[in-house]
């Protein structure tokens, strides 16, 4: 059974943990605010850009672009975006589980690339690949452009038939969705083309030509899609870490309360025992 001295040490240690987790929660909350603003500002542009590409490519006849070309190849690239640090709840483990299931079921010969090391370390016995080393803690747009160009070059040269990305979609501070998304080829299935052609039974007037527009927008859409996925992943990480630290803070408070109560009971029991001994001694002297 723990004595008062041991309980004091535990309370002191738990209070130290409480201070650390409280500070980490505040830091994550501040980072989440910035990351949430970034993804909320980026999504409308990304969605509109993707929709524009779909509409124009569905309406324009006999247009070809390497990013739209479906390739008959079983080789593919999978870019996995995870955190470099832990203490963020199920952020990394749930993504690792999603990636593991995808690798087992996809039937593709995958070349793996990583941003962040946690999923890489978790699945090191199952998959391996190159890790993109970045200067800062979070990728910048210039970093993403370089990574996107490297992956796209392998696709354009015919080394792989698909480029995919695995990441967590940010939903809220306590919610994210692990997902695997195809980046290349940016193809529309026939049913979707027919739906858009039915929705727009007329053609637009383009200036410059639709070919020039698509030649410009398609690569930009590809890079912007990767960048938006990264922003999603960053916001999801900070939200998950903030939630994990909030839970840790609550647990520390409960532990401190429980240990303090236990220590007070032991102290009270010791005082009571001493009083009984004093009274008993006095009574024996009075005989």
C-alpha positions as YAML, in Angstrom:
chain: A
units: angstrom
residues:
- id: 1
  name: UNK
  ca: [0.00, 0.00, 0.00]
- id: 2
  name: UNK
  ca: [1.34, 3.45, -0.94]
- id: 3
  name: UNK
  ca: [2.39, 5.71, 1.90]
- id: 4
  name: UNK
  ca: [1.98, 9.49, 2.13]
- id: 5
  name: UNK
  ca: [5.50, 10.15, 0.83]
- id: 6
  name: UNK
  ca: [4.92, 8.03, -2.30]
- id: 7
  name: UNK
  ca: [1.59, 9.71, -2.93]
- id: 8
  name: UNK
  ca: [3.19, 13.17, -2.67]
- id: 9
  name: UNK
  ca: [5.74, 12.12, -5.32]
- id: 10
  name: UNK
  ca: [2.99, 10.84, -7.61]
- id: 11
  name: UNK
  ca: [0.95, 14.04, -7.18]
- id: 12
  name: UNK
  ca: [4.01, 16.17, -7.95]
- id: 13
  name: UNK
  ca: [4.80, 14.09, -11.04]
- id: 14
  name: UNK
  ca: [1.19, 14.23, -12.24]
- id: 15
  name: UNK
  ca: [1.10, 18.01, -11.77]
- id: 16
  name: UNK
  ca: [4.21, 18.26, -13.95]
- id: 17
  name: UNK
  ca: [2.50, 16.18, -16.64]
- id: 18
  name: UNK
  ca: [-0.58, 18.38, -16.29]
- id: 19
  name: UNK
  ca: [1.49, 21.52, -17.00]
- id: 20
  name: UNK
  ca: [3.13, 19.94, -20.05]
- id: 21
  name: UNK
  ca: [-0.11, 18.61, -21.56]
- id: 22
  name: UNK
  ca: [-1.87, 21.94, -20.89]
- id: 23
  name: UNK
  ca: [0.88, 23.80, -22.75]
- id: 24
  name: UNK
  ca: [0.78, 21.31, -25.65]
- id: 25
  name: UNK
  ca: [-2.98, 21.71, -25.85]
- id: 26
  name: UNK
  ca: [-2.68, 25.50, -26.13]
- id: 27
  name: UNK
  ca: [0.04, 25.24, -28.78]
- id: 28
  name: UNK
  ca: [-2.00, 22.74, -30.82]
- id: 29
  name: UNK
  ca: [-5.11, 24.93, -30.50]
- id: 30
  name: UNK
  ca: [-3.20, 27.91, -31.91]
- id: 31
  name: UNK
  ca: [-1.76, 25.83, -34.76]
- id: 32
  name: UNK
  ca: [-5.17, 24.32, -35.46]
- id: 33
  name: UNK
  ca: [-6.68, 27.79, -35.83]
- id: 34
  name: UNK
  ca: [-4.16, 28.69, -38.55]
- id: 35
  name: UNK
  ca: [-4.40, 25.31, -40.26]
- id: 36
  name: UNK
  ca: [-8.20, 25.35, -40.21]
- id: 37
  name: UNK
  ca: [-8.26, 28.80, -41.80]
- id: 38
  name: UNK
  ca: [-5.81, 27.62, -44.45]
- id: 39
  name: UNK
  ca: [-7.83, 24.55, -45.47]
- id: 40
  name: UNK
  ca: [-11.17, 26.39, -45.33]
- id: 41
  name: UNK
  ca: [-9.74, 29.08, -47.63]
- id: 42
  name: UNK
  ca: [-8.15, 26.55, -50.00]
- id: 43
  name: UNK
  ca: [-11.06, 24.15, -50.46]
- id: 44
  name: UNK
  ca: [-13.44, 26.46, -52.40]
- id: 45
  name: UNK
  ca: [-10.72, 27.29, -54.95]
- id: 46
  name: UNK
  ca: [-9.65, 23.64, -55.25]
- id: 47
  name: UNK
  ca: [-13.25, 22.44, -55.69]
- id: 48
  name: UNK
  ca: [-14.05, 25.12, -58.28]
- id: 49
  name: UNK
  ca: [-10.83, 24.42, -60.18]
- id: 50
  name: UNK
  ca: [-11.56, 20.69, -60.26]
- id: 51
  name: UNK
  ca: [-15.15, 21.31, -61.38]
- id: 52
  name: UNK
  ca: [-13.97, 23.62, -64.17]
- id: 53
  name: UNK
  ca: [-11.57, 20.96, -65.44]
- id: 54
  name: UNK
  ca: [-14.33, 18.35, -65.42]
- id: 55
  name: UNK
  ca: [-16.78, 20.53, -67.35]
- id: 56
  name: UNK
  ca: [-14.37, 21.81, -69.99]
- id: 57
  name: UNK
  ca: [-12.73, 18.41, -70.58]
- id: 58
  name: UNK
  ca: [-16.17, 16.77, -70.90]
- id: 59
  name: UNK
  ca: [-17.37, 19.32, -73.48]
- id: 60
  name: UNK
  ca: [-14.20, 19.70, -75.55]
- id: 61
  name: UNK
  ca: [-13.87, 17.06, -78.26]
- id: 62
  name: UNK
  ca: [-10.64, 15.24, -79.16]
- id: 63
  name: UNK
  ca: [-8.57, 16.88, -76.45]
- id: 64
  name: UNK
  ca: [-5.59, 14.96, -75.06]
- id: 65
  name: UNK
  ca: [-3.32, 15.60, -72.11]
- id: 66
  name: UNK
  ca: [-0.81, 13.28, -70.45]
- id: 67
  name: UNK
  ca: [-2.49, 13.78, -67.05]
- id: 68
  name: UNK
  ca: [-5.83, 12.59, -68.47]
- id: 69
  name: UNK
  ca: [-4.41, 9.54, -70.21]
- id: 70
  name: UNK
  ca: [-5.26, 6.23, -68.53]
- id: 71
  name: UNK
  ca: [-2.29, 3.88, -68.65]
- id: 72
  name: UNK
  ca: [-2.44, 0.09, -68.75]
- id: 73
  name: UNK
  ca: [0.01, -0.55, -65.94]
- id: 74
  name: UNK
  ca: [-0.14, -2.30, -62.59]
- id: 75
  name: UNK
  ca: [2.60, -0.10, -61.15]
- id: 76
  name: UNK
  ca: [1.53, 2.90, -59.09]
- id: 77
  name: UNK
  ca: [2.90, 5.52, -56.72]
- id: 78
  name: UNK
  ca: [1.41, 5.93, -53.25]
- id: 79
  name: UNK
  ca: [2.31, 9.11, -51.34]
- id: 80
  name: UNK
  ca: [1.57, 8.69, -47.61]
- id: 81
  name: UNK
  ca: [1.15, 11.86, -45.54]
- id: 82
  name: UNK
  ca: [1.46, 11.31, -41.79]
- id: 83
  name: UNK
  ca: [2.91, 13.12, -38.76]
- id: 84
  name: UNK
  ca: [6.53, 13.27, -37.64]
- id: 85
  name: UNK
  ca: [5.45, 13.14, -33.98]
- id: 86
  name: UNK
  ca: [3.09, 11.11, -31.85]
- id: 87
  name: UNK
  ca: [0.79, 12.17, -29.02]
- id: 88
  name: UNK
  ca: [-2.03, 12.86, -31.46]
- id: 89
  name: UNK
  ca: [-4.56, 10.16, -30.66]
- id: 90
  name: UNK
  ca: [-5.46, 7.81, -33.49]
- id: 91
  name: UNK
  ca: [-4.23, 10.15, -36.24]
- id: 92
  name: UNK
  ca: [-1.31, 7.96, -37.32]
- id: 93
  name: UNK
  ca: [-2.65, 4.54, -36.33]
- id: 94
  name: UNK
  ca: [-5.94, 4.92, -38.21]
- id: 95
  name: UNK
  ca: [-4.14, 6.09, -41.34]
- id: 96
  name: UNK
  ca: [-1.67, 3.19, -41.02]
- id: 97
  name: UNK
  ca: [-4.61, 0.78, -40.79]
- id: 98
  name: UNK
  ca: [-6.19, 2.33, -43.92]
- id: 99
  name: UNK
  ca: [-2.92, 2.13, -45.86]
- id: 100
  name: UNK
  ca: [-2.31, -1.46, -44.77]
- id: 101
  name: UNK
  ca: [-5.76, -2.52, -45.94]
- id: 102
  name: UNK
  ca: [-5.32, -0.68, -49.25]
- id: 103
  name: UNK
  ca: [-1.93, -2.30, -49.92]
- id: 104
  name: UNK
  ca: [-3.48, -5.74, -49.32]
- id: 105
  name: UNK
  ca: [-6.53, -5.16, -51.50]
- id: 106
  name: UNK
  ca: [-5.47, -2.86, -54.37]
- id: 107
  name: UNK
  ca: [-3.64, -5.43, -56.48]
- id: 108
  name: UNK
  ca: [-1.06, -2.84, -57.56]
- id: 109
  name: UNK
  ca: [2.72, -2.92, -57.54]
- id: 110
  name: UNK
  ca: [3.30, 0.15, -55.36]
- id: 111
  name: UNK
  ca: [6.24, 2.52, -55.15]
- id: 112
  name: UNK
  ca: [5.85, 4.12, -51.72]
- id: 113
  name: UNK
  ca: [6.79, 7.69, -50.81]
- id: 114
  name: UNK
  ca: [6.36, 9.31, -47.41]
- id: 115
  name: UNK
  ca: [5.83, 12.77, -45.98]
- id: 116
  name: UNK
  ca: [6.20, 12.31, -42.23]
- id: 117
  name: UNK
  ca: [7.66, 9.24, -40.56]
- id: 118
  name: UNK
  ca: [5.07, 7.81, -38.16]
- id: 119
  name: UNK
  ca: [3.15, 5.61, -40.62]
- id: 120
  name: UNK
  ca: [6.48, 4.62, -42.19]
- id: 121
  name: UNK
  ca: [7.74, 3.44, -38.80]
- id: 122
  name: UNK
  ca: [4.46, 1.69, -37.97]
- id: 123
  name: UNK
  ca: [4.39, -0.27, -41.25]
- id: 124
  name: UNK
  ca: [8.15, -0.75, -41.70]
- id: 125
  name: UNK
  ca: [7.80, -4.54, -41.67]
- id: 126
  name: UNK
  ca: [5.24, -4.39, -44.48]
- id: 127
  name: UNK
  ca: [6.17, -1.47, -46.76]
- id: 128
  name: UNK
  ca: [9.16, 0.74, -47.36]
- id: 129
  name: UNK
  ca: [10.05, 3.64, -49.60]
- id: 130
  name: UNK
  ca: [11.59, 7.07, -49.94]
- id: 131
  name: UNK
  ca: [10.85, 9.79, -47.39]
- id: 132
  name: UNK
  ca: [10.75, 13.40, -48.53]
- id: 133
  name: UNK
  ca: [12.87, 15.42, -46.11]
- id: 134
  name: UNK
  ca: [11.50, 18.94, -45.66]
- id: 135
  name: UNK
  ca: [13.23, 21.96, -44.15]
- id: 136
  name: UNK
  ca: [10.32, 23.08, -41.94]
- id: 137
  name: UNK
  ca: [7.88, 21.15, -39.79]
- id: 138
  name: UNK
  ca: [5.12, 21.58, -42.36]
- id: 139
  name: UNK
  ca: [5.42, 21.49, -46.18]
- id: 140
  name: UNK
  ca: [5.27, 24.79, -48.05]
- id: 141
  name: UNK
  ca: [3.69, 25.25, -51.48]
- id: 142
  name: UNK
  ca: [7.17, 25.26, -53.06]
- id: 143
  name: UNK
  ca: [7.93, 21.94, -51.32]
- id: 144
  name: UNK
  ca: [4.71, 20.48, -52.70]
- id: 145
  name: UNK
  ca: [5.46, 21.68, -56.24]
- id: 146
  name: UNK
  ca: [8.81, 19.88, -56.18]
- id: 147
  name: UNK
  ca: [7.29, 16.68, -54.82]
- id: 148
  name: UNK
  ca: [4.39, 16.86, -57.31]
- id: 149
  name: UNK
  ca: [6.78, 17.38, -60.23]
- id: 150
  name: UNK
  ca: [8.91, 14.38, -59.21]
- id: 151
  name: UNK
  ca: [5.88, 12.08, -58.97]
- id: 152
  name: UNK
  ca: [4.31, 13.40, -62.18]
- id: 153
  name: UNK
  ca: [7.54, 12.84, -64.14]
- id: 154
  name: UNK
  ca: [7.45, 9.13, -63.26]
- id: 155
  name: UNK
  ca: [3.85, 9.00, -64.49]
- id: 156
  name: UNK
  ca: [4.55, 10.88, -67.72]
- id: 157
  name: UNK
  ca: [7.57, 8.71, -68.50]
- id: 158
  name: UNK
  ca: [5.42, 5.61, -68.15]
- id: 159
  name: UNK
  ca: [7.15, 4.21, -65.07]
- id: 160
  name: UNK
  ca: [3.79, 4.03, -63.26]
- id: 161
  name: UNK
  ca: [0.14, 3.99, -64.31]
- id: 162
  name: UNK
  ca: [-1.32, 5.81, -61.30]
- id: 163
  name: UNK
  ca: [-0.37, 8.34, -58.64]
- id: 164
  name: UNK
  ca: [-2.28, 8.09, -55.35]
- id: 165
  name: UNK
  ca: [-2.16, 9.87, -52.01]
- id: 166
  name: UNK
  ca: [-3.07, 8.56, -48.54]
- id: 167
  name: UNK
  ca: [-3.93, 11.17, -45.92]
- id: 168
  name: UNK
  ca: [-6.44, 12.21, -43.26]
- id: 169
  name: UNK
  ca: [-9.28, 14.52, -44.34]
- id: 170
  name: UNK
  ca: [-9.98, 17.18, -41.72]
- id: 171
  name: UNK
  ca: [-13.62, 17.29, -40.64]
- id: 172
  name: UNK
  ca: [-13.47, 18.98, -37.23]
- id: 173
  name: UNK
  ca: [-11.18, 19.34, -34.24]
- id: 174
  name: UNK
  ca: [-12.19, 15.86, -33.08]
- id: 175
  name: UNK
  ca: [-12.93, 14.17, -36.40]
- id: 176
  name: UNK
  ca: [-10.93, 13.13, -39.47]
- id: 177
  name: UNK
  ca: [-11.31, 10.56, -42.23]
- id: 178
  name: UNK
  ca: [-8.37, 8.37, -43.38]
- id: 179
  name: UNK
  ca: [-8.58, 8.07, -47.16]
- id: 180
  name: UNK
  ca: [-6.70, 7.07, -50.30]
- id: 181
  name: UNK
  ca: [-7.28, 9.35, -53.30]
- id: 182
  name: UNK
  ca: [-6.22, 9.06, -56.92]
- id: 183
  name: UNK
  ca: [-4.29, 12.05, -58.27]
- id: 184
  name: UNK
  ca: [-3.33, 10.77, -61.72]
- id: 185
  name: UNK
  ca: [-4.77, 10.08, -64.18]
- id: 186
  name: UNK
  ca: [-7.42, 12.79, -63.81]
- id: 187
  name: UNK
  ca: [-9.95, 10.84, -65.84]
- id: 188
  name: UNK
  ca: [-13.72, 11.13, -66.01]
- id: 189
  name: UNK
  ca: [-15.73, 7.96, -66.47]
- id: 190
  name: UNK
  ca: [-18.25, 7.91, -69.31]
- id: 191
  name: UNK
  ca: [-21.29, 8.22, -67.05]
- id: 192
  name: UNK
  ca: [-19.87, 11.39, -65.50]
- id: 193
  name: UNK
  ca: [-19.07, 12.82, -68.94]
- id: 194
  name: UNK
  ca: [-22.58, 12.10, -70.17]
- id: 195
  name: UNK
  ca: [-24.05, 13.71, -67.05]
- id: 196
  name: UNK
  ca: [-22.03, 16.91, -67.60]
- id: 197
  name: UNK
  ca: [-22.85, 16.98, -71.33]
- id: 198
  name: UNK
  ca: [-26.52, 16.65, -70.47]
- id: 199
  name: UNK
  ca: [-26.20, 19.39, -67.86]
- id: 200
  name: UNK
  ca: [-24.47, 21.70, -70.38]
- id: 201
  name: UNK
  ca: [-26.09, 20.89, -73.76]
- id: 202
  name: UNK
  ca: [-24.28, 23.89, -75.26]
- id: 203
  name: UNK
  ca: [-20.64, 24.80, -75.63]
- id: 204
  name: UNK
  ca: [-18.93, 27.88, -74.21]
- id: 205
  name: UNK
  ca: [-16.97, 30.56, -75.99]
- id: 206
  name: UNK
  ca: [-13.35, 30.31, -74.90]
- id: 207
  name: UNK
  ca: [-10.62, 32.92, -74.87]
- id: 208
  name: UNK
  ca: [-7.98, 31.68, -75.24]
- id: 209
  name: UNK
  ca: [-8.83, 28.31, -76.76]
- id: 210
  name: UNK
  ca: [-10.06, 25.46, -74.54]
- id: 211
  name: UNK
  ca: [-6.84, 23.57, -75.28]
- id: 212
  name: UNK
  ca: [-4.73, 26.42, -73.92]
- id: 213
  name: UNK
  ca: [-6.97, 26.75, -70.88]
- id: 214
  name: UNK
  ca: [-6.78, 23.04, -70.10]
- id: 215
  name: UNK
  ca: [-3.04, 22.88, -70.74]
- id: 216
  name: UNK
  ca: [-2.66, 25.56, -68.05]
- id: 217
  name: UNK
  ca: [-5.30, 24.45, -65.56]
- id: 218
  name: UNK
  ca: [-4.73, 20.69, -65.51]
- id: 219
  name: UNK
  ca: [-1.15, 20.82, -64.10]
- id: 220
  name: UNK
  ca: [-2.24, 23.56, -61.69]
- id: 221
  name: UNK
  ca: [-5.18, 21.44, -60.54]
- id: 222
  name: UNK
  ca: [-2.88, 18.46, -59.96]
- id: 223
  name: UNK
  ca: [-0.44, 20.46, -57.80]
- id: 224
  name: UNK
  ca: [-3.26, 22.27, -56.00]
- id: 225
  name: UNK
  ca: [-5.00, 18.98, -55.20]
- id: 226
  name: UNK
  ca: [-1.86, 17.64, -53.50]
- id: 227
  name: UNK
  ca: [-1.43, 20.92, -51.62]
- id: 228
  name: UNK
  ca: [-5.05, 20.83, -50.41]
- id: 229
  name: UNK
  ca: [-4.59, 17.23, -49.25]
- id: 230
  name: UNK
  ca: [-1.52, 18.32, -47.27]
- id: 231
  name: UNK
  ca: [-3.46, 21.19, -45.67]
- id: 232
  name: UNK
  ca: [-6.19, 18.71, -44.74]
- id: 233
  name: UNK
  ca: [-3.62, 16.40, -43.16]
- id: 234
  name: UNK
  ca: [-1.95, 19.22, -41.20]
- id: 235
  name: UNK
  ca: [-5.26, 20.51, -39.83]
- id: 236
  name: UNK
  ca: [-6.33, 16.97, -38.90]
- id: 237
  name: UNK
  ca: [-3.04, 16.39, -37.08]
- id: 238
  name: UNK
  ca: [-3.31, 19.56, -34.98]
- id: 239
  name: UNK
  ca: [-6.96, 18.88, -34.21]
- id: 240
  name: UNK
  ca: [-6.22, 15.31, -33.17]
- id: 241
  name: UNK
  ca: [-3.27, 16.39, -31.01]
- id: 242
  name: UNK
  ca: [-5.34, 19.12, -29.33]
- id: 243
  name: UNK
  ca: [-8.10, 16.59, -28.56]
- id: 244
  name: UNK
  ca: [-5.56, 14.08, -27.23]
- id: 245
  name: UNK
  ca: [-3.95, 16.69, -24.98]
- id: 246
  name: UNK
  ca: [-7.37, 17.85, -23.77]
- id: 247
  name: UNK
  ca: [-8.12, 14.26, -22.76]
- id: 248
  name: UNK
  ca: [-4.71, 14.01, -21.07]
- id: 249
  name: UNK
  ca: [-5.36, 17.23, -19.13]
- id: 250
  name: UNK
  ca: [-8.70, 15.87, -17.90]
- id: 251
  name: UNK
  ca: [-7.07, 12.59, -16.89]
- id: 252
  name: UNK
  ca: [-4.34, 14.45, -14.98]
- id: 253
  name: UNK
  ca: [-6.96, 16.46, -13.10]
- id: 254
  name: UNK
  ca: [-8.83, 13.29, -12.16]
- id: 255
  name: UNK
  ca: [-5.60, 11.54, -11.11]
- id: 256
  name: UNK
  ca: [-4.51, 14.50, -8.96]
- id: 257
  name: UNK
  ca: [-7.93, 14.65, -7.31]
- id: 258
  name: UNK
  ca: [-7.93, 10.89, -6.61]
- id: 259
  name: UNK
  ca: [-4.34, 10.84, -5.28]
- id: 260
  name: UNK
  ca: [-4.95, 13.90, -3.10]
- id: 261
  name: UNK
  ca: [-8.06, 12.34, -1.62]
- id: 262
  name: UNK
  ca: [-6.17, 9.12, -0.96]
- id: 263
  name: UNK
  ca: [-3.28, 11.01, 0.66]
- id: 264
  name: UNK
  ca: [-5.66, 13.02, 2.86]
- id: 265
  name: UNK
  ca: [-7.36, 9.82, 4.00]
- id: 266
  name: UNK
  ca: [-3.99, 8.29, 4.94]
- id: 267
  name: UNK
  ca: [-2.98, 11.48, 6.71]
- id: 268
  name: UNK
  ca: [-6.27, 11.57, 8.59]
- id: 269
  name: UNK
  ca: [-5.89, 7.89, 9.52]
- id: 270
  name: UNK
  ca: [-2.38, 8.57, 10.81]
- id: 271
  name: UNK
  ca: [-3.60, 11.52, 12.89]
- id: 272
  name: UNK
  ca: [-6.46, 9.46, 14.28]
- id: 273
  name: UNK
  ca: [-4.07, 6.65, 15.20]
- id: 274
  name: UNK
  ca: [-1.77, 9.11, 16.98]
- id: 275
  name: UNK
  ca: [-4.71, 10.60, 18.92]
- id: 276
  name: UNK
  ca: [-5.88, 7.15, 19.96]
- id: 277
  name: UNK
  ca: [-2.37, 6.30, 21.16]
- id: 278
  name: UNK
  ca: [-2.13, 9.56, 23.14]
- id: 279
  name: UNK
  ca: [-5.56, 9.09, 24.75]
- id: 280
  name: UNK
  ca: [-4.83, 5.45, 25.49]
- id: 281
  name: UNK
  ca: [-1.50, 6.39, 27.08]
- id: 282
  name: UNK
  ca: [-3.11, 9.09, 29.23]
- id: 283
  name: UNK
  ca: [-5.82, 6.74, 30.40]
- id: 284
  name: UNK
  ca: [-3.27, 4.09, 31.32]
- id: 285
  name: UNK
  ca: [-1.34, 6.66, 33.38]
- id: 286
  name: UNK
  ca: [-4.51, 7.72, 35.18]
- id: 287
  name: UNK
  ca: [-4.99, 4.05, 35.87]
...
